[in-house]
Amino acid sequence: MSATANDERTNFALLKAPITSIAEQMCMLLGRPDARLGAEDIRDVVDRLAAYDVTYLTSGSADTSAVSLYSGPDDVDPVGLVRDLAQAPNARLRDALIALLLRHPEFSTTVRTVFASMQTDDPARRPLLARLLATAALQRMGGALSWTRIDVSDLVSALDLPAPDVGEGDALLKGAAGLLTGPYPIDWIDGWMDVLRHTLAEAKREGAV
């Protein structure tokens, strides 16, 4: 077996290992202290999301009658946006990655790029992968939206998780949440379903459904 294959096996073994400390779980919930974004940074992230049709979040320029620096997708670096969402200071903002992926499934490759660039001990790494898997599951629950399906077949195989089509996505959604289960009970699925509701509502207002 090659060194690369061994590294991948070790990598996924770490992701499957249970979360045993509240401190580790809180880092995943609140973000790493040295990487948290300030108020101006949060507004910038919300504005960049709006440039990609994700507009349900507050705290952006639109809420203060300010002018956004981003008039459209061409003004936004997808890699930087995904990286900042992964390190955002609250779960609601980090969950917006799911909305971004639902609207723009092509960014699943960007998520993989950011994931691969993170240190294995970065507490944002596991939640980033979990949200990618959750998005693939939620696509099966999207009803009338014809989203391009995100391929996570390699990930579910490596992590021993159900395929997205099993149970119309419900099984994988629970599996993705299971990657984040720790000693403190957190309902990750409720937050992810809320993102789906917001995304469907936005698409309906735009006439996309």
Sequence and secondary structure as in RCSB ss.txt:
>XXXX:A:sequence
MSATANDERTNFALLKAPITSIAEQMCMLLGRPDARLGAEDIRDVVDRLAAYDVTYLTSGSADTSAVSLYSGPDD
VDPVGLVRDLAQAPNARLRDALIALLLRHPEFSTTVRTVFASMQTDDPARRPLLARLLATAALQRMGGALSWTRI
DVSDLVSALDLPAPDVGEGDALLKGAAGLLTGPYPIDWIDGWMDVLRHTLAEAKREGAV
>XXXX:A:secstr
  HHHHHHHHHHHHHHS    HHHHHHHHH  GGG   HHHHHHHHHHHHTTT    SSSGGGTT   S SSGGG
  HHHHHHHHHT SSHHHHHHHHHHHHH GGGHHHHHHHHHHS TT TTHHHHHHHHHHHHHHHTT TT      
  HHHHHHTT   TTGGGGHHHHHHHHHTT  SS   HHHHHHHHHHHHHHHHHHTT  
